[in-house]
């Protein structure tokens, strides 16, 4: 099961850091209240991220998944 907390579009690394930090704080708070899932941060493209509660991530943990195509 996965429940998206935030879908983010960023312009640069500073923007990404700020938005991800806020979204991560919200996701961690939500995970604490549910106590049965962790947080998954996924980069879909260099400017697009999702932050979600995920039952595939153990409670108390945050994991990252990078699906962005890598530059050569």
Buried (B, 14 or more C-beta within 10 A) or exposed (E): EEEBBBEBEBEEEEEBEEBBEEBBEEBBEBBEEEEEBBBBBBBBEBBBBBBBBBBEBEBEEBEEBEEBEEEE
